[in-house]
Structures are given as C-alpha cells and as structure tokens.
Amino acid sequence: MVTISKAALRNFIVRHPDSAGSMDQWYAVTKEADWKDFAALKKSFNSTDAVGNDRYVFNIRGNTYRLIALIIFKVRTVYILFVGTHKEYDEVDAANVTFKK
C-alpha cells in the first residue's frame, strides 16, 4: 500500500519516543500489504475498526495510541489522518477527520 504521510508518524514519534517500535512495525506491515478490502486488512491488524467514510482506526502499542487512516482500497492508498494518544482520540470525530498537508 502507498502510505501518505510518513511524516505524521515521525512527528508523533518525536513527541512519544516509546511509540517508535510499534509505529515502525505498523508502517512496515502497511507498506508491504496489498489489502483489497476490510477483511484483508483485518488479517494484518485484527483489532482495526471501521468507523465510516473509509476511515479505519488502528490500536497502536497495546491501545496506548490510536491511528486513524483513510484507506482507498481500489487505488491501494492509505492516508494517515490522525495519530494520537487514546485521550486525544476521544476528542476527535474519527469518521470525519480530514487529511492535513
């Protein structure tokens, strides 16, 4: 899958160094994946939730952190929309988060 934007992960890791291993693992799995649909994605990340509007929530580092991605399966593209702590996640509308350049 093409993942846009890894910079969001790097910026998050700077603020939360303990997330580095888990974020790097998520990125590596996602980069090598060829998900055709949500069922295929669930084979890679079983705890992922679909929240609507092509948005998917990933639990990172034992659910300490959350990552929201817009995934367009047809064009094999993952847009990282949000990376944050569980508390920060509770303050966003996961189904309507938008991509910020």
VEXKOLSE-491792 format. One record per atom (N, C-alpha, C): residue in three letters; residue number from 1; z, x, y. Coordinates in Angstrom, 3 decimals, decimal comma. Each point is the difference from the previous one (the first is absolute). Layout:
// residues N
ATOM  resn  resi         Z         X         Y
ATOM   Ala   NUM         Z         X         Y
...
//
This chain:
// residues 101
ATOM  resn  resi         Z         X         Y
ATOM   Met     1     0,000     0,844    -1,172
ATOM   Met     1     0,000    -0,844     1,172
ATOM   Met     1     0,000     0,896     1,245
ATOM   Val     2    -0,664    -0,455     1,029
ATOM   Val     2     0,033     0,679     1,289
ATOM   Val     2     1,249    -0,507     0,718
ATOM   Thr     3     0,816     0,922     0,480
ATOM   Thr     3     1,255    -0,391     0,647
ATOM   Thr     3    -0,018     0,397     1,463
ATOM   Ile     4     0,226    -0,994     0,853
ATOM   Ile     4     0,009     0,194     1,445
ATOM   Ile     4     1,368    -0,490     0,502
ATOM   Ser     5     0,817     0,702     0,525
ATOM   Ser     5    -0,060     1,340     0,488
ATOM   Ser     5     1,192     0,772    -0,562
ATOM   Lys     6    -0,289     1,145    -0,550
ATOM   Lys     6     1,063     0,840    -0,558
ATOM   Lys     6     0,951     0,475     1,096
ATOM   Ala     7    -0,456     0,030     1,235
ATOM   Ala     7     0,855     0,411     1,118
ATOM   Ala     7     1,246    -0,873     0,098
ATOM   Ala     8    -0,119    -1,271    -0,318
ATOM   Ala     8     1,169    -0,890     0,021
ATOM   Ala     8     1,057     0,478    -0,982
ATOM   Leu     9    -0,433     0,474    -1,157
ATOM   Leu     9     0,940     0,529    -0,987
ATOM   Leu     9     0,634     1,292     0,502
ATOM   Arg    10    -0,825     0,894     0,530
ATOM   Arg    10     0,520     1,279     0,501
ATOM   Arg    10     1,027    -0,225     1,105
ATOM   Asn    11    -0,301    -0,905     0,919
ATOM   Asn    11     0,924    -0,298     1,099
ATOM   Asn    11     1,319    -0,569    -0,530
ATOM   Phe    12    -0,091    -0,843    -1,008
ATOM   Phe    12     1,205    -0,584    -0,580
ATOM   Phe    12     0,831     1,066    -0,698
ATOM   Ile    13    -0,657     0,890    -0,727
ATOM   Ile    13     0,706     1,067    -0,719
ATOM   Ile    13     0,746     0,919     0,973
ATOM   Val    14    -0,560     0,231     1,168
ATOM   Val    14     0,684     0,819     1,005
ATOM   Val    14     1,333    -0,650     0,378
ATOM   Arg    15     0,007    -1,315     0,152
ATOM   Arg    15     1,219    -0,732     0,367
ATOM   Arg    15     0,941    -0,197    -1,185
ATOM   His    16    -0,564    -0,060    -1,215
ATOM   His    16     0,785    -0,261    -1,210
ATOM   His    16    -0,419     0,996    -1,089
ATOM   Pro    17     0,464     1,247     0,104
ATOM   Pro    17    -0,438     1,039    -0,942
ATOM   Pro    17     0,279    -0,335    -1,468
ATOM   Asp    18     1,014    -0,806    -0,265
ATOM   Asp    18     0,310    -0,349    -1,395
ATOM   Asp    18    -1,075    -0,876    -0,638
ATOM   Ser    19    -0,911    -0,527     0,805
ATOM   Ser    19    -1,076    -0,851    -0,525
ATOM   Ser    19    -1,220     0,806    -0,451
ATOM   Ala    20    -0,022     1,293     0,280
ATOM   Ala    20    -1,206     0,816    -0,208
ATOM   Ala    20    -0,552    -0,086    -1,417
ATOM   Gly    21     0,819     0,227    -0,994
ATOM   Gly    21    -0,482    -0,021    -1,382
ATOM   Gly    21    -0,578    -1,342    -0,394
ATOM   Ser    22     0,700    -1,069     0,353
ATOM   Ser    22    -0,462    -1,344    -0,352
ATOM   Ser    22    -1,272    -0,384     0,748
ATOM   Met    23    -0,074     0,362     1,283
ATOM   Met    23    -1,203    -0,303     0,783
ATOM   Met    23    -1,199     0,786    -0,518
ATOM   Asp    24     0,228     1,269    -0,310
ATOM   Asp    24    -1,089     0,819    -0,540
ATOM   Asp    24    -0,485    -0,557    -1,338
ATOM   Gln    25     0,923    -0,458    -0,817
ATOM   Gln    25    -0,377    -0,576    -1,297
ATOM   Gln    25    -0,793    -1,297     0,207
ATOM   Trp    26     0,450    -0,861     0,917
ATOM   Trp    26    -0,722    -1,245     0,278
ATOM   Trp    26    -1,428     0,331     0,441
ATOM   Tyr    27    -0,128     0,972     0,925
ATOM   Tyr    27    -1,313     0,369     0,511
ATOM   Tyr    27    -0,896     0,548    -1,108
ATOM   Ala    28     0,536     0,874    -0,839
ATOM   Ala    28    -0,795     0,601    -1,082
ATOM   Ala    28    -0,496    -1,053    -0,974
ATOM   Val    29     0,864    -0,923    -0,395
ATOM   Val    29    -0,401    -1,071    -0,926
ATOM   Val    29    -1,048    -0,890     0,644
ATOM   Thr    30     0,226    -0,357     1,259
ATOM   Thr    30    -0,923    -0,886     0,721
ATOM   Thr    30    -1,364     0,657     0,183
ATOM   Lys    31    -0,009     1,269     0,350
ATOM   Lys    31    -1,261     0,718     0,216
ATOM   Lys    31    -0,852     0,034    -1,271
ATOM   Glu    32     0,629     0,176    -1,146
ATOM   Glu    32    -0,726     0,093    -1,262
ATOM   Glu    32    -0,337    -1,372    -0,606
ATOM   Ala    33     0,610    -1,044     0,506
ATOM   Ala    33    -0,176    -1,340    -0,571
ATOM   Ala    33    -1,394    -0,566     0,294
ATOM   Asp    34    -0,384    -0,951    -0,821
ATOM   Asp    34    -1,233    -0,758     0,213
ATOM   Asp    34     0,314    -1,472    -0,285
ATOM   Trp    35     0,918    -0,544     0,812
ATOM   Trp    35     0,447    -1,363    -0,212
ATOM   Trp    35    -1,104    -0,987     0,342
ATOM   Lys    36    -0,256    -0,895    -0,913
ATOM   Lys    36    -1,000    -1,046     0,230
ATOM   Lys    36     0,646    -1,300     0,466
ATOM   Asp    37     1,315    -0,129    -0,246
ATOM   Asp    37     0,728    -1,203     0,374
ATOM   Asp    37     1,499     0,268    -0,078
ATOM   Phe    38     0,783    -1,019     0,337
ATOM   Phe    38     1,453     0,138     0,023
ATOM   Phe    38     0,554     0,327    -1,386
ATOM   Ala    39    -0,575    -0,561    -1,028
ATOM   Ala    39     0,468     0,284    -1,366
ATOM   Ala    39    -0,128     1,487    -0,324
ATOM   Ala    40    -1,082     0,610     0,422
ATOM   Ala    40    -0,195     1,436    -0,231
ATOM   Ala    40     1,010     0,812     0,807
ATOM   Leu    41     0,242    -0,417     1,237
ATOM   Leu    41     0,987     0,672     0,838
ATOM   Leu    41     1,378    -0,051    -0,667
ATOM   Lys    42     0,364    -1,149    -0,554
ATOM   Lys    42     1,309    -0,173    -0,647
ATOM   Lys    42     0,185     0,944    -1,187
ATOM   Lys    43    -1,090     0,436    -0,612
ATOM   Lys    43     0,109     0,962    -1,103
ATOM   Lys    43     0,465     1,362     0,520
ATOM   Ser    44    -0,330     0,306     1,247
ATOM   Ser    44     0,434     1,255     0,608
ATOM   Ser    44     1,379    -0,112     0,634
ATOM   Phe    45     0,232    -1,118     0,677
ATOM   Phe    45     1,260    -0,240     0,716
ATOM   Phe    45     0,494    -1,401    -0,342
ATOM   Asn    46     0,779    -0,096    -1,039
ATOM   Asn    46     0,436    -1,290    -0,533
ATOM   Asn    46     0,823    -0,831     0,992
ATOM   Ser    47     0,733     0,658     0,896
ATOM   Ser    47     0,880    -0,746     0,897
ATOM   Ser    47    -0,687    -0,460     1,287
ATOM   Thr    48    -1,289     0,221     0,114
ATOM   Thr    48    -0,735    -0,392     1,203
ATOM   Thr    48    -0,068    -1,524     0,107
ATOM   Asp    49     0,161    -0,488     1,230
ATOM   Asp    49    -0,094    -1,439     0,262
ATOM   Asp    49    -1,184    -0,287     0,913
ATOM   Ala    50    -0,721    -1,075    -0,300
ATOM   Ala    50    -1,051    -0,504     0,883
ATOM   Ala    50     0,679    -0,959     0,982
ATOM   Val    51    -0,240     0,215     1,306
ATOM   Val    51     0,675    -0,832     0,997
ATOM   Val    51    -0,973    -0,842     0,828
ATOM   Gly    52    -1,273    -0,001    -0,367
ATOM   Gly    52    -1,001    -0,797     0,709
ATOM   Gly    52    -0,855     0,849     0,917
ATOM   Asn    53    -1,144    -0,536     0,378
ATOM   Asn    53    -0,944     0,673     0,904
ATOM   Asn    53    -0,397     1,391    -0,496
ATOM   Asp    54    -0,134     0,164    -1,303
ATOM   Asp    54    -0,383     1,278    -0,615
ATOM   Asp    54     1,023     1,110     0,245
ATOM   Arg    55     1,236    -0,375     0,313
ATOM   Arg    55     1,063     0,964     0,203
ATOM   Arg    55     0,869     0,099    -1,251
ATOM   Tyr    56     0,426     1,233    -0,282
ATOM   Tyr    56     0,797     0,284    -1,193
ATOM   Tyr    56     1,171     0,877     0,398
ATOM   Val    57     1,171    -0,304    -0,551
ATOM   Val    57     1,213     0,742     0,311
ATOM   Val    57     0,378     0,866    -1,193
ATOM   Phe    58     0,170     1,290     0,275
ATOM   Phe    58     0,387     0,973    -1,018
ATOM   Phe    58     1,440     0,420     0,240
ATOM   Asn    59     0,781     0,057    -1,059
ATOM   Asn    59     1,353     0,538     0,065
ATOM   Asn    59    -0,100     1,508    -0,212
ATOM   Ile    60     0,579     0,746     0,920
ATOM   Ile    60    -0,064     1,461    -0,057
ATOM   Ile    60     1,418     0,554    -0,145
ATOM   Arg    61     0,116     0,987    -0,857
ATOM   Arg    61     1,270     0,682    -0,246
ATOM   Arg    61     1,104    -0,991    -0,370
ATOM   Gly    62    -0,260    -0,736    -1,076
ATOM   Gly    62     1,000    -0,933    -0,509
ATOM   Gly    62     0,325    -1,124     0,962
ATOM   Asn    63    -0,994    -0,440     0,766
ATOM   Asn    63     0,129    -1,100     0,951
ATOM   Asn    63     0,800     0,387     1,241
ATOM   Thr    64     0,173     1,307     0,227
ATOM   Thr    64     0,650     0,471     1,223
ATOM   Thr    64    -0,945    -0,197     1,178
ATOM   Tyr    65    -1,282     0,198    -0,273
ATOM   Tyr    65    -1,027    -0,134     1,027
ATOM   Tyr    65    -1,046    -1,014    -0,446
ATOM   Arg    66    -0,726    -0,517     0,981
ATOM   Arg    66    -1,064    -0,953    -0,284
ATOM   Arg    66    -1,272     0,448     0,693
ATOM   Leu    67    -1,115    -0,256    -0,670
ATOM   Leu    67    -1,315     0,308     0,545
ATOM   Leu    67    -0,838    -1,264    -0,121
ATOM   Ile    68    -0,603    -0,415     1,103
ATOM   Ile    68    -0,900    -1,155    -0,007
ATOM   Ile    68    -1,413     0,525     0,177
ATOM   Ala    69    -0,878    -0,427    -0,884
ATOM   Ala    69    -1,393     0,432     0,074
ATOM   Ala    69    -0,923    -1,209    -0,038
ATOM   Leu    70    -1,065     0,090     0,764
ATOM   Leu    70    -1,108    -0,943    -0,082
ATOM   Leu    70    -0,966     0,621    -0,994
ATOM   Ile    71    -0,296    -0,706    -1,072
ATOM   Ile    71    -0,896     0,548    -1,021
ATOM   Ile    71    -1,241    -0,876    -0,113
ATOM   Ile    72    -1,146     0,633     0,188
ATOM   Ile    72    -1,278    -0,673    -0,178
ATOM   Ile    72    -0,579     0,556    -1,304
ATOM   Phe    73     0,236    -0,714    -1,097
ATOM   Phe    73    -0,394     0,481    -1,315
ATOM   Phe    73    -1,508     0,222    -0,106
ATOM   Lys    74    -0,776    -0,875     0,613
ATOM   Lys    74    -1,457     0,067    -0,122
ATOM   Lys    74    -0,570     1,318     0,522
ATOM   Val    75     0,617     0,551     1,031
ATOM   Val    75    -0,491     1,262     0,567
ATOM   Val    75     0,954     1,166    -0,282
ATOM   Arg    76     0,961    -0,230    -0,910
ATOM   Arg    76     0,916     1,049    -0,451
ATOM   Arg    76     0,739     0,684     1,151
ATOM   Thr    77     0,525    -0,784     0,932
ATOM   Thr    77     0,652     0,561     1,167
ATOM   Thr    77     1,412    -0,547     0,165
ATOM   Val    78     0,926     0,922     0,283
ATOM   Val    78     1,407    -0,329     0,227
ATOM   Val    78     0,351     0,432     1,415
ATOM   Tyr    79     0,411    -0,951     0,827
ATOM   Tyr    79     0,436     0,291     1,359
ATOM   Tyr    79     1,520    -0,066     0,024
ATOM   Ile    80     0,639     1,107     0,349
ATOM   Ile    80     1,456     0,006     0,123
ATOM   Ile    80     0,341    -0,662     1,335
ATOM   Leu    81     0,678    -1,144    -0,077
ATOM   Leu    81     0,321    -0,759     1,199
ATOM   Leu    81     1,417     0,250     0,490
ATOM   Phe    82     0,910     0,273    -0,931
ATOM   Phe    82     1,415     0,144     0,345
ATOM   Phe    82     0,673     0,878    -1,033
ATOM   Val    83     0,845     0,898     0,471
ATOM   Val    83     0,879     0,772    -0,873
ATOM   Val    83     1,357    -0,006     0,685
ATOM   Gly    84     1,020    -0,434    -0,723
ATOM   Gly    84     1,311    -0,056     0,634
ATOM   Gly    84     1,132    -0,138    -0,992
ATOM   Thr    85     1,187    -0,024     0,557
ATOM   Thr    85     1,183    -0,223    -0,823
ATOM   Thr    85     0,022    -1,467    -0,412
ATOM   His    86     0,850    -0,302    -0,940
ATOM   His    86     0,126    -1,394    -0,436
ATOM   His    86     0,437    -0,874     1,176
ATOM   Lys    87     0,899     0,509     0,827
ATOM   Lys    87     0,472    -0,749     1,171
ATOM   Lys    87    -1,138    -0,253     0,988
ATOM   Glu    88    -0,812     1,015     0,259
ATOM   Glu    88    -1,141    -0,167     0,909
ATOM   Glu    88    -0,996    -1,005    -0,570
ATOM   Tyr    89    -0,196     0,040    -1,311
ATOM   Tyr    89    -0,903    -0,937    -0,656
ATOM   Tyr    89     0,459    -1,440     0,210
ATOM   Asp    90     1,293    -0,218    -0,053
ATOM   Asp    90     0,538    -1,346     0,170
ATOM   Asp    90    -0,313    -0,592     1,369
ATOM   Glu    91    -0,378     0,838     0,950
ATOM   Glu    91    -0,284    -0,451     1,359
ATOM   Glu    91    -1,480    -0,250     0,281
ATOM   Val    92    -0,872     0,224    -0,988
ATOM   Val    92    -1,439    -0,215     0,212
ATOM   Val    92    -0,490    -1,180    -0,826
ATOM   Asp    93    -1,110    -0,550     0,421
ATOM   Asp    93    -0,681    -1,061    -0,744
ATOM   Asp    93    -1,060     0,687    -0,863
ATOM   Ala    94     0,355     0,283    -1,233
ATOM   Ala    94    -0,846     0,816    -0,884
ATOM   Ala    94    -1,417    -0,543    -0,151
ATOM   Ala    95    -0,162    -1,300    -0,006
ATOM   Ala    95    -1,322    -0,597    -0,201
ATOM   Ala    95    -0,897     0,122     1,225
ATOM   Asn    96     0,574     0,372     1,142
ATOM   Asn    96    -0,800     0,038     1,227
ATOM   Asn    96     0,063     1,323     0,749
ATOM   Val    97     0,530     1,040    -0,635
ATOM   Val    97     0,012     1,334     0,616
ATOM   Val    97    -1,440     0,447     0,170
ATOM   Thr    98    -0,298     0,657     1,140
ATOM   Thr    98    -1,370     0,446     0,244
ATOM   Thr    98    -0,071     1,527     0,033
ATOM   Phe    99    -1,204     0,523    -0,181
ATOM   Phe    99    -0,243     1,434    -0,015
ATOM   Phe    99     0,056     0,537     1,416
ATOM   Lys   100     0,765     1,096     0,183
ATOM   Lys   100     0,099     0,650     1,303
ATOM   Lys   100    -0,599     1,384    -0,093
ATOM   Lys   101    -0,935     0,297     0,880
ATOM   Lys   101    -0,643     1,324     0,005
ATOM   Lys   101     0,882     1,019     0,658
//
